Amino acid sequence: MMFLKVPFAEKDEAKALGARWNGERKSWYVPDGKPTEAFSRWLPPGGADFVPAVAATSLKNRPVTVDSYAGKPVMGKLFIDLEHDCDPFVDCPVCAPKLATSGWTATHDSVAQLLVGLRG
């Protein structure tokens, strides 16, 4: 996904070329797999890695992680960026220590216990 800096007056033209609006980031983007040559004039000064200011910070001006596929901020005090494509619900020797020291594992286990109690 490549974000664009499209002036309001040119939004219809960008849309006609295939650009899509991301309401979370308040920005136009080129969907993955679509040729980007037609959109070159709307590339922001930062290039294809442009992240609009709305998505770059939270309400308290703290950086947030952005899901590049969905284009939405990933929120939550227990969000952990894993080094590789890992499923945190499956034991992984690489990620287990990081998950355990962050409090993620303890929180997951307590929620699992609550769910078991509700089913019983």
Chimera marker file (.cmm) of the C-alpha trace (Angstrom):
<marker_set name="trace">
<marker id="1" x="0.000" y="0.000" z="0.000" r="1" g="1" b="0" radius="0.5"/>
<marker id="2" x="1.408" y="3.366" z="-1.004" r="1" g="1" b="0" radius="0.5"/>
<marker id="3" x="-0.059" y="6.505" z="0.548" r="1" g="1" b="0" radius="0.5"/>
<marker id="4" x="-0.544" y="9.618" z="-1.556" r="1" g="1" b="0" radius="0.5"/>
<marker id="5" x="-0.848" y="13.331" z="-0.926" r="1" g="1" b="0" radius="0.5"/>
<marker id="6" x="-3.820" y="14.192" z="-3.142" r="1" g="1" b="0" radius="0.5"/>
<marker id="7" x="-5.250" y="17.742" z="-3.050" r="1" g="1" b="0" radius="0.5"/>
<marker id="8" x="-9.006" y="17.813" z="-2.493" r="1" g="1" b="0" radius="0.5"/>
<marker id="9" x="-9.553" y="19.305" z="-5.953" r="1" g="1" b="0" radius="0.5"/>
<marker id="10" x="-7.864" y="16.257" z="-7.552" r="1" g="1" b="0" radius="0.5"/>
<marker id="11" x="-9.511" y="13.508" z="-5.470" r="1" g="1" b="0" radius="0.5"/>
<marker id="12" x="-11.910" y="12.474" z="-8.240" r="1" g="1" b="0" radius="0.5"/>
<marker id="13" x="-9.038" y="12.063" z="-10.675" r="1" g="1" b="0" radius="0.5"/>
<marker id="14" x="-7.075" y="9.944" z="-8.203" r="1" g="1" b="0" radius="0.5"/>
<marker id="15" x="-10.151" y="7.837" z="-7.515" r="1" g="1" b="0" radius="0.5"/>
<marker id="16" x="-10.747" y="7.324" z="-11.252" r="1" g="1" b="0" radius="0.5"/>
<marker id="17" x="-7.180" y="6.003" z="-11.572" r="1" g="1" b="0" radius="0.5"/>
<marker id="18" x="-7.840" y="3.475" z="-8.813" r="1" g="1" b="0" radius="0.5"/>
<marker id="19" x="-6.754" y="5.237" z="-5.618" r="1" g="1" b="0" radius="0.5"/>
<marker id="20" x="-8.738" y="4.401" z="-2.491" r="1" g="1" b="0" radius="0.5"/>
<marker id="21" x="-9.544" y="6.526" z="0.582" r="1" g="1" b="0" radius="0.5"/>
<marker id="22" x="-8.361" y="5.360" z="4.001" r="1" g="1" b="0" radius="0.5"/>
<marker id="23" x="-10.629" y="7.055" z="6.528" r="1" g="1" b="0" radius="0.5"/>
<marker id="24" x="-8.505" y="6.002" z="9.495" r="1" g="1" b="0" radius="0.5"/>
<marker id="25" x="-5.430" y="7.748" z="8.102" r="1" g="1" b="0" radius="0.5"/>
<marker id="26" x="-7.377" y="10.440" z="6.276" r="1" g="1" b="0" radius="0.5"/>
<marker id="27" x="-5.320" y="9.795" z="3.169" r="1" g="1" b="0" radius="0.5"/>
<marker id="28" x="-5.588" y="8.373" z="-0.343" r="1" g="1" b="0" radius="0.5"/>
<marker id="29" x="-3.568" y="5.273" z="-1.155" r="1" g="1" b="0" radius="0.5"/>
<marker id="30" x="-2.730" y="2.946" z="-4.030" r="1" g="1" b="0" radius="0.5"/>
<marker id="31" x="-3.855" y="-0.621" z="-3.229" r="1" g="1" b="0" radius="0.5"/>
<marker id="32" x="-1.229" y="-3.364" z="-3.218" r="1" g="1" b="0" radius="0.5"/>
<marker id="33" x="-0.660" y="-4.919" z="-6.635" r="1" g="1" b="0" radius="0.5"/>
<marker id="34" x="-1.830" y="-1.857" z="-8.582" r="1" g="1" b="0" radius="0.5"/>
<marker id="35" x="0.766" y="-0.147" z="-10.833" r="1" g="1" b="0" radius="0.5"/>
<marker id="36" x="1.901" y="3.121" z="-9.229" r="1" g="1" b="0" radius="0.5"/>
<marker id="37" x="3.257" y="5.046" z="-12.212" r="1" g="1" b="0" radius="0.5"/>
<marker id="38" x="0.010" y="6.996" z="-12.749" r="1" g="1" b="0" radius="0.5"/>
<marker id="39" x="0.146" y="8.275" z="-9.164" r="1" g="1" b="0" radius="0.5"/>
<marker id="40" x="3.720" y="9.607" z="-9.149" r="1" g="1" b="0" radius="0.5"/>
<marker id="41" x="2.672" y="13.279" z="-9.033" r="1" g="1" b="0" radius="0.5"/>
<marker id="42" x="0.866" y="12.686" z="-5.731" r="1" g="1" b="0" radius="0.5"/>
<marker id="43" x="3.755" y="11.084" z="-3.930" r="1" g="1" b="0" radius="0.5"/>
<marker id="44" x="4.417" y="13.207" z="-0.833" r="1" g="1" b="0" radius="0.5"/>
<marker id="45" x="7.830" y="14.766" z="-0.168" r="1" g="1" b="0" radius="0.5"/>
<marker id="46" x="8.726" y="11.765" z="2.010" r="1" g="1" b="0" radius="0.5"/>
<marker id="47" x="8.115" y="9.353" z="-0.872" r="1" g="1" b="0" radius="0.5"/>
<marker id="48" x="6.187" y="6.098" z="-0.669" r="1" g="1" b="0" radius="0.5"/>
<marker id="49" x="6.891" y="5.717" z="3.063" r="1" g="1" b="0" radius="0.5"/>
<marker id="50" x="4.748" y="8.764" z="3.894" r="1" g="1" b="0" radius="0.5"/>
<marker id="51" x="2.563" y="8.307" z="6.975" r="1" g="1" b="0" radius="0.5"/>
<marker id="52" x="0.009" y="11.080" z="7.553" r="1" g="1" b="0" radius="0.5"/>
<marker id="53" x="0.352" y="12.887" z="10.877" r="1" g="1" b="0" radius="0.5"/>
<marker id="54" x="-3.064" y="11.647" z="11.987" r="1" g="1" b="0" radius="0.5"/>
<marker id="55" x="-1.841" y="8.045" z="11.932" r="1" g="1" b="0" radius="0.5"/>
<marker id="56" x="1.684" y="8.723" z="13.151" r="1" g="1" b="0" radius="0.5"/>
<marker id="57" x="0.643" y="9.712" z="16.663" r="1" g="1" b="0" radius="0.5"/>
<marker id="58" x="-2.074" y="8.847" z="19.084" r="1" g="1" b="0" radius="0.5"/>
<marker id="59" x="-4.261" y="11.362" z="20.862" r="1" g="1" b="0" radius="0.5"/>
<marker id="60" x="-1.543" y="11.779" z="23.482" r="1" g="1" b="0" radius="0.5"/>
<marker id="61" x="1.132" y="12.370" z="20.806" r="1" g="1" b="0" radius="0.5"/>
<marker id="62" x="2.701" y="8.977" z="21.366" r="1" g="1" b="0" radius="0.5"/>
<marker id="63" x="3.807" y="6.902" z="18.394" r="1" g="1" b="0" radius="0.5"/>
<marker id="64" x="1.517" y="4.018" z="17.513" r="1" g="1" b="0" radius="0.5"/>
<marker id="65" x="2.114" y="0.956" z="15.391" r="1" g="1" b="0" radius="0.5"/>
<marker id="66" x="0.207" y="0.890" z="12.119" r="1" g="1" b="0" radius="0.5"/>
<marker id="67" x="-1.041" y="-2.294" z="10.490" r="1" g="1" b="0" radius="0.5"/>
<marker id="68" x="0.319" y="-1.785" z="6.973" r="1" g="1" b="0" radius="0.5"/>
<marker id="69" x="-2.176" y="-4.168" z="5.409" r="1" g="1" b="0" radius="0.5"/>
<marker id="70" x="-5.333" y="-2.624" z="6.859" r="1" g="1" b="0" radius="0.5"/>
<marker id="71" x="-3.879" y="0.855" z="7.249" r="1" g="1" b="0" radius="0.5"/>
<marker id="72" x="-5.213" y="1.112" z="10.780" r="1" g="1" b="0" radius="0.5"/>
<marker id="73" x="-3.401" y="1.907" z="14.002" r="1" g="1" b="0" radius="0.5"/>
<marker id="74" x="-2.795" y="-1.092" z="16.222" r="1" g="1" b="0" radius="0.5"/>
<marker id="75" x="-3.898" y="-0.074" z="19.673" r="1" g="1" b="0" radius="0.5"/>
<marker id="76" x="-3.580" y="-1.679" z="23.061" r="1" g="1" b="0" radius="0.5"/>
<marker id="77" x="-1.239" y="-1.384" z="25.957" r="1" g="1" b="0" radius="0.5"/>
<marker id="78" x="-0.087" y="-4.975" z="25.501" r="1" g="1" b="0" radius="0.5"/>
<marker id="79" x="0.745" y="-4.762" z="21.777" r="1" g="1" b="0" radius="0.5"/>
<marker id="80" x="4.084" y="-6.411" z="21.105" r="1" g="1" b="0" radius="0.5"/>
<marker id="81" x="5.900" y="-6.258" z="17.802" r="1" g="1" b="0" radius="0.5"/>
<marker id="82" x="7.276" y="-9.766" z="17.212" r="1" g="1" b="0" radius="0.5"/>
<marker id="83" x="10.487" y="-10.123" z="15.229" r="1" g="1" b="0" radius="0.5"/>
<marker id="84" x="9.095" y="-12.684" z="12.822" r="1" g="1" b="0" radius="0.5"/>
<marker id="85" x="5.746" y="-13.880" z="11.528" r="1" g="1" b="0" radius="0.5"/>
<marker id="86" x="4.737" y="-15.649" z="14.710" r="1" g="1" b="0" radius="0.5"/>
<marker id="87" x="1.384" y="-16.680" z="16.143" r="1" g="1" b="0" radius="0.5"/>
<marker id="88" x="1.423" y="-15.619" z="19.815" r="1" g="1" b="0" radius="0.5"/>
<marker id="89" x="-1.134" y="-18.327" z="20.647" r="1" g="1" b="0" radius="0.5"/>
<marker id="90" x="1.291" y="-21.083" z="19.621" r="1" g="1" b="0" radius="0.5"/>
<marker id="91" x="4.434" y="-21.737" z="21.673" r="1" g="1" b="0" radius="0.5"/>
<marker id="92" x="7.449" y="-20.207" z="19.958" r="1" g="1" b="0" radius="0.5"/>
<marker id="93" x="10.876" y="-20.456" z="21.597" r="1" g="1" b="0" radius="0.5"/>
<marker id="94" x="11.957" y="-17.146" z="20.050" r="1" g="1" b="0" radius="0.5"/>
<marker id="95" x="8.974" y="-15.046" z="21.138" r="1" g="1" b="0" radius="0.5"/>
<marker id="96" x="7.976" y="-16.772" z="24.401" r="1" g="1" b="0" radius="0.5"/>
<marker id="97" x="10.452" y="-14.844" z="26.615" r="1" g="1" b="0" radius="0.5"/>
<marker id="98" x="9.402" y="-11.493" z="25.147" r="1" g="1" b="0" radius="0.5"/>
<marker id="99" x="5.713" y="-12.309" z="25.578" r="1" g="1" b="0" radius="0.5"/>
<marker id="100" x="6.236" y="-13.529" z="29.146" r="1" g="1" b="0" radius="0.5"/>
<marker id="101" x="8.241" y="-10.500" z="30.313" r="1" g="1" b="0" radius="0.5"/>
<marker id="102" x="5.785" y="-8.060" z="28.756" r="1" g="1" b="0" radius="0.5"/>
<marker id="103" x="2.787" y="-9.370" z="30.664" r="1" g="1" b="0" radius="0.5"/>
<marker id="104" x="1.071" y="-10.611" z="27.506" r="1" g="1" b="0" radius="0.5"/>
<marker id="105" x="1.232" y="-14.294" z="28.490" r="1" g="1" b="0" radius="0.5"/>
<marker id="106" x="-0.151" y="-13.663" z="31.985" r="1" g="1" b="0" radius="0.5"/>
<marker id="107" x="-3.019" y="-11.596" z="30.566" r="1" g="1" b="0" radius="0.5"/>
<marker id="108" x="-3.771" y="-14.232" z="27.931" r="1" g="1" b="0" radius="0.5"/>
<marker id="109" x="-3.794" y="-16.991" z="30.551" r="1" g="1" b="0" radius="0.5"/>
<marker id="110" x="-6.125" y="-15.056" z="32.861" r="1" g="1" b="0" radius="0.5"/>
<marker id="111" x="-8.584" y="-14.362" z="30.035" r="1" g="1" b="0" radius="0.5"/>
<marker id="112" x="-8.467" y="-18.039" z="29.026" r="1" g="1" b="0" radius="0.5"/>
<marker id="113" x="-9.291" y="-19.036" z="32.622" r="1" g="1" b="0" radius="0.5"/>
<marker id="114" x="-12.244" y="-16.638" z="32.673" r="1" g="1" b="0" radius="0.5"/>
<marker id="115" x="-13.570" y="-18.122" z="29.448" r="1" g="1" b="0" radius="0.5"/>
<marker id="116" x="-13.234" y="-21.665" z="30.811" r="1" g="1" b="0" radius="0.5"/>
<marker id="117" x="-15.162" y="-20.570" z="33.900" r="1" g="1" b="0" radius="0.5"/>
<marker id="118" x="-17.955" y="-19.105" z="31.793" r="1" g="1" b="0" radius="0.5"/>
<marker id="119" x="-18.324" y="-22.308" z="29.779" r="1" g="1" b="0" radius="0.5"/>
<marker id="120" x="-18.333" y="-24.584" z="32.834" r="1" g="1" b="0" radius="0.5"/>
<link id1="1" id2="2" r="1" g="1" b="0" radius="0.2"/>
<link id1="2" id2="3" r="1" g="1" b="0" radius="0.2"/>
<link id1="3" id2="4" r="1" g="1" b="0" radius="0.2"/>
<link id1="4" id2="5" r="1" g="1" b="0" radius="0.2"/>
<link id1="5" id2="6" r="1" g="1" b="0" radius="0.2"/>
<link id1="6" id2="7" r="1" g="1" b="0" radius="0.2"/>
<link id1="7" id2="8" r="1" g="1" b="0" radius="0.2"/>
<link id1="8" id2="9" r="1" g="1" b="0" radius="0.2"/>
<link id1="9" id2="10" r="1" g="1" b="0" radius="0.2"/>
<link id1="10" id2="11" r="1" g="1" b="0" radius="0.2"/>
<link id1="11" id2="12" r="1" g="1" b="0" radius="0.2"/>
<link id1="12" id2="13" r="1" g="1" b="0" radius="0.2"/>
<link id1="13" id2="14" r="1" g="1" b="0" radius="0.2"/>
<link id1="14" id2="15" r="1" g="1" b="0" radius="0.2"/>
<link id1="15" id2="16" r="1" g="1" b="0" radius="0.2"/>
<link id1="16" id2="17" r="1" g="1" b="0" radius="0.2"/>
<link id1="17" id2="18" r="1" g="1" b="0" radius="0.2"/>
<link id1="18" id2="19" r="1" g="1" b="0" radius="0.2"/>
<link id1="19" id2="20" r="1" g="1" b="0" radius="0.2"/>
<link id1="20" id2="21" r="1" g="1" b="0" radius="0.2"/>
<link id1="21" id2="22" r="1" g="1" b="0" radius="0.2"/>
<link id1="22" id2="23" r="1" g="1" b="0" radius="0.2"/>
<link id1="23" id2="24" r="1" g="1" b="0" radius="0.2"/>
<link id1="24" id2="25" r="1" g="1" b="0" radius="0.2"/>
<link id1="25" id2="26" r="1" g="1" b="0" radius="0.2"/>
<link id1="26" id2="27" r="1" g="1" b="0" radius="0.2"/>
<link id1="27" id2="28" r="1" g="1" b="0" radius="0.2"/>
<link id1="28" id2="29" r="1" g="1" b="0" radius="0.2"/>
<link id1="29" id2="30" r="1" g="1" b="0" radius="0.2"/>
<link id1="30" id2="31" r="1" g="1" b="0" radius="0.2"/>
<link id1="31" id2="32" r="1" g="1" b="0" radius="0.2"/>
<link id1="32" id2="33" r="1" g="1" b="0" radius="0.2"/>
<link id1="33" id2="34" r="1" g="1" b="0" radius="0.2"/>
<link id1="34" id2="35" r="1" g="1" b="0" radius="0.2"/>
<link id1="35" id2="36" r="1" g="1" b="0" radius="0.2"/>
<link id1="36" id2="37" r="1" g="1" b="0" radius="0.2"/>
<link id1="37" id2="38" r="1" g="1" b="0" radius="0.2"/>
<link id1="38" id2="39" r="1" g="1" b="0" radius="0.2"/>
<link id1="39" id2="40" r="1" g="1" b="0" radius="0.2"/>
<link id1="40" id2="41" r="1" g="1" b="0" radius="0.2"/>
<link id1="41" id2="42" r="1" g="1" b="0" radius="0.2"/>
<link id1="42" id2="43" r="1" g="1" b="0" radius="0.2"/>
<link id1="43" id2="44" r="1" g="1" b="0" radius="0.2"/>
<link id1="44" id2="45" r="1" g="1" b="0" radius="0.2"/>
<link id1="45" id2="46" r="1" g="1" b="0" radius="0.2"/>
<link id1="46" id2="47" r="1" g="1" b="0" radius="0.2"/>
<link id1="47" id2="48" r="1" g="1" b="0" radius="0.2"/>
<link id1="48" id2="49" r="1" g="1" b="0" radius="0.2"/>
<link id1="49" id2="50" r="1" g="1" b="0" radius="0.2"/>
<link id1="50" id2="51" r="1" g="1" b="0" radius="0.2"/>
<link id1="51" id2="52" r="1" g="1" b="0" radius="0.2"/>
<link id1="52" id2="53" r="1" g="1" b="0" radius="0.2"/>
<link id1="53" id2="54" r="1" g="1" b="0" radius="0.2"/>
<link id1="54" id2="55" r="1" g="1" b="0" radius="0.2"/>
<link id1="55" id2="56" r="1" g="1" b="0" radius="0.2"/>
<link id1="56" id2="57" r="1" g="1" b="0" radius="0.2"/>
<link id1="57" id2="58" r="1" g="1" b="0" radius="0.2"/>
<link id1="58" id2="59" r="1" g="1" b="0" radius="0.2"/>
<link id1="59" id2="60" r="1" g="1" b="0" radius="0.2"/>
<link id1="60" id2="61" r="1" g="1" b="0" radius="0.2"/>
<link id1="61" id2="62" r="1" g="1" b="0" radius="0.2"/>
<link id1="62" id2="63" r="1" g="1" b="0" radius="0.2"/>
<link id1="63" id2="64" r="1" g="1" b="0" radius="0.2"/>
<link id1="64" id2="65" r="1" g="1" b="0" radius="0.2"/>
<link id1="65" id2="66" r="1" g="1" b="0" radius="0.2"/>
<link id1="66" id2="67" r="1" g="1" b="0" radius="0.2"/>
<link id1="67" id2="68" r="1" g="1" b="0" radius="0.2"/>
<link id1="68" id2="69" r="1" g="1" b="0" radius="0.2"/>
<link id1="69" id2="70" r="1" g="1" b="0" radius="0.2"/>
<link id1="70" id2="71" r="1" g="1" b="0" radius="0.2"/>
<link id1="71" id2="72" r="1" g="1" b="0" radius="0.2"/>
<link id1="72" id2="73" r="1" g="1" b="0" radius="0.2"/>
<link id1="73" id2="74" r="1" g="1" b="0" radius="0.2"/>
<link id1="74" id2="75" r="1" g="1" b="0" radius="0.2"/>
<link id1="75" id2="76" r="1" g="1" b="0" radius="0.2"/>
<link id1="76" id2="77" r="1" g="1" b="0" radius="0.2"/>
<link id1="77" id2="78" r="1" g="1" b="0" radius="0.2"/>
<link id1="78" id2="79" r="1" g="1" b="0" radius="0.2"/>
<link id1="79" id2="80" r="1" g="1" b="0" radius="0.2"/>
<link id1="80" id2="81" r="1" g="1" b="0" radius="0.2"/>
<link id1="81" id2="82" r="1" g="1" b="0" radius="0.2"/>
<link id1="82" id2="83" r="1" g="1" b="0" radius="0.2"/>
<link id1="83" id2="84" r="1" g="1" b="0" radius="0.2"/>
<link id1="84" id2="85" r="1" g="1" b="0" radius="0.2"/>
<link id1="85" id2="86" r="1" g="1" b="0" radius="0.2"/>
<link id1="86" id2="87" r="1" g="1" b="0" radius="0.2"/>
<link id1="87" id2="88" r="1" g="1" b="0" radius="0.2"/>
<link id1="88" id2="89" r="1" g="1" b="0" radius="0.2"/>
<link id1="89" id2="90" r="1" g="1" b="0" radius="0.2"/>
<link id1="90" id2="91" r="1" g="1" b="0" radius="0.2"/>
<link id1="91" id2="92" r="1" g="1" b="0" radius="0.2"/>
<link id1="92" id2="93" r="1" g="1" b="0" radius="0.2"/>
<link id1="93" id2="94" r="1" g="1" b="0" radius="0.2"/>
<link id1="94" id2="95" r="1" g="1" b="0" radius="0.2"/>
<link id1="95" id2="96" r="1" g="1" b="0" radius="0.2"/>
<link id1="96" id2="97" r="1" g="1" b="0" radius="0.2"/>
<link id1="97" id2="98" r="1" g="1" b="0" radius="0.2"/>
<link id1="98" id2="99" r="1" g="1" b="0" radius="0.2"/>
<link id1="99" id2="100" r="1" g="1" b="0" radius="0.2"/>
<link id1="100" id2="101" r="1" g="1" b="0" radius="0.2"/>
<link id1="101" id2="102" r="1" g="1" b="0" radius="0.2"/>
<link id1="102" id2="103" r="1" g="1" b="0" radius="0.2"/>
<link id1="103" id2="104" r="1" g="1" b="0" radius="0.2"/>
<link id1="104" id2="105" r="1" g="1" b="0" radius="0.2"/>
<link id1="105" id2="106" r="1" g="1" b="0" radius="0.2"/>
<link id1="106" id2="107" r="1" g="1" b="0" radius="0.2"/>
<link id1="107" id2="108" r="1" g="1" b="0" radius="0.2"/>
<link id1="108" id2="109" r="1" g="1" b="0" radius="0.2"/>
<link id1="109" id2="110" r="1" g="1" b="0" radius="0.2"/>
<link id1="110" id2="111" r="1" g="1" b="0" radius="0.2"/>
<link id1="111" id2="112" r="1" g="1" b="0" radius="0.2"/>
<link id1="112" id2="113" r="1" g="1" b="0" radius="0.2"/>
<link id1="113" id2="114" r="1" g="1" b="0" radius="0.2"/>
<link id1="114" id2="115" r="1" g="1" b="0" radius="0.2"/>
<link id1="115" id2="116" r="1" g="1" b="0" radius="0.2"/>
<link id1="116" id2="117" r="1" g="1" b="0" radius="0.2"/>
<link id1="117" id2="118" r="1" g="1" b="0" radius="0.2"/>
<link id1="118" id2="119" r="1" g="1" b="0" radius="0.2"/>
<link id1="119" id2="120" r="1" g="1" b="0" radius="0.2"/>
</marker_set>
